[in-house]
Amino acid sequence: MKEERKMKNNEMARKGLYIGAGAGLMMFAIMGLLPGSVIGGMIGINLAGSIFGLPLETTIVSRLIVAASMILGVIMSGVVFVVGGSSLGWLAGHLADTVRAGRAVAAEAKSN
């Protein structure tokens, strides 16, 4: 009986994790893609400016630094949204499992 409850507990937390990851991905697409790119670009301009001096010349190296930092900003924004959504979804699923398991234990105690 305990193993059966454990399987159900794990199942709900896993479903919450997947739902949270999907919601985090949607939130990233709606609210995180553009700000991640802009903030990463600003960091890249500051970094390239500190290396080559401001105003930046249009050289390949400075453009690569800015592009790489923009990509890194988008990736970090995606990680924050997806991991945050997954964590919240897992937490909600785990909480639902705990409540359901508590009710099942109370029902078993009542029947015995």
C-alpha positions as CSV (number, residue, x, y, z in Angstrom):
1,M,0.0,0.0,0.0
2,K,2.9,2.4,0.8
3,E,4.6,1.8,-2.5
4,E,1.3,2.5,-4.4
5,R,1.0,5.8,-2.6
6,K,4.6,6.7,-3.4
7,M,4.0,6.0,-7.1
8,K,1.0,8.3,-7.1
9,N,2.9,11.0,-5.2
10,N,5.7,10.9,-7.7
11,E,3.3,11.0,-10.6
12,M,1.6,14.2,-9.6
13,A,4.9,16.0,-8.8
14,R,6.1,14.9,-12.3
15,K,3.0,16.2,-14.0
16,G,3.4,19.5,-12.1
17,L,7.0,19.7,-13.2
18,Y,6.0,19.3,-16.9
19,I,3.1,21.8,-16.7
20,G,5.4,24.3,-14.9
21,A,8.1,23.8,-17.6
22,G,5.6,24.4,-20.3
23,A,4.2,27.5,-18.6
24,G,7.8,28.8,-18.0
25,L,8.5,28.3,-21.7
26,M,5.5,30.2,-22.7
27,M,6.3,33.0,-20.3
28,F,9.8,33.1,-21.7
29,A,8.5,33.4,-25.2
30,I,6.1,36.2,-24.3
31,M,8.1,38.2,-21.7
32,G,11.7,37.0,-21.6
33,L,13.0,36.8,-25.2
34,L,13.3,40.5,-26.0
35,P,14.5,41.8,-22.6
36,G,17.1,39.0,-22.5
37,S,18.4,40.1,-25.8
38,V,18.5,43.8,-25.0
39,I,20.1,43.3,-21.6
40,G,22.7,40.9,-23.1
41,G,23.4,43.4,-25.8
42,M,24.0,46.2,-23.3
43,I,26.4,44.0,-21.4
44,G,28.2,43.1,-24.6
45,I,28.5,46.8,-25.6
46,N,29.9,47.6,-22.2
47,L,32.3,44.7,-22.4
48,A,33.5,45.4,-25.9
49,G,33.7,49.1,-25.0
50,S,36.0,48.4,-22.0
51,I,38.2,46.2,-24.2
52,F,38.4,48.3,-27.4
53,G,37.3,51.8,-26.1
54,L,34.2,53.7,-26.8
55,P,32.7,54.5,-29.3
56,L,33.0,51.0,-30.8
57,E,34.3,50.6,-34.2
58,T,32.5,48.2,-36.5
59,T,35.0,45.4,-36.4
60,I,34.2,41.7,-36.4
61,V,35.5,41.1,-32.9
62,S,33.4,43.7,-31.3
63,R,30.3,42.5,-33.1
64,L,31.1,38.9,-32.1
65,I,31.4,40.0,-28.5
66,V,28.0,41.8,-28.6
67,A,26.3,38.9,-30.5
68,A,27.7,36.3,-28.0
69,S,26.5,38.3,-25.0
70,M,23.0,38.8,-26.6
71,I,22.8,35.0,-27.1
72,L,24.0,34.4,-23.6
73,G,21.4,36.9,-22.3
74,V,18.6,35.1,-24.1
75,I,19.8,31.7,-22.9
76,M,20.0,32.9,-19.3
77,S,16.5,34.5,-19.5
78,G,15.2,31.2,-20.8
79,V,16.9,29.2,-18.0
80,V,15.4,31.5,-15.4
81,F,11.9,31.3,-16.7
82,V,11.9,27.5,-17.4
83,V,13.6,26.5,-14.2
84,G,11.5,28.9,-12.2
85,G,8.3,27.6,-13.8
86,S,9.4,24.0,-13.4
87,S,10.2,24.5,-9.7
88,L,6.9,26.1,-9.0
89,G,5.0,23.4,-10.9
90,W,6.9,20.6,-9.1
91,L,6.2,22.3,-5.7
92,A,2.5,22.6,-6.5
93,G,2.4,19.0,-7.6
94,H,4.3,17.8,-4.5
95,L,2.0,19.9,-2.3
96,A,-1.1,18.3,-4.0
97,D,0.4,14.9,-3.5
98,T,1.0,15.6,0.2
99,V,-2.6,16.8,0.7
100,R,-3.9,13.8,-1.2
101,A,-1.7,11.3,0.7
102,G,-2.8,12.9,4.0
103,R,-6.5,12.5,3.1
104,A,-5.8,8.8,2.1
105,V,-4.1,8.1,5.4
106,A,-7.0,9.8,7.3
107,A,-9.5,7.7,5.3
108,E,-7.6,4.5,6.1
109,A,-7.4,5.4,9.8
110,K,-11.2,6.0,9.8
111,S,-12.0,2.7,8.2
112,N,-9.7,0.7,10.6
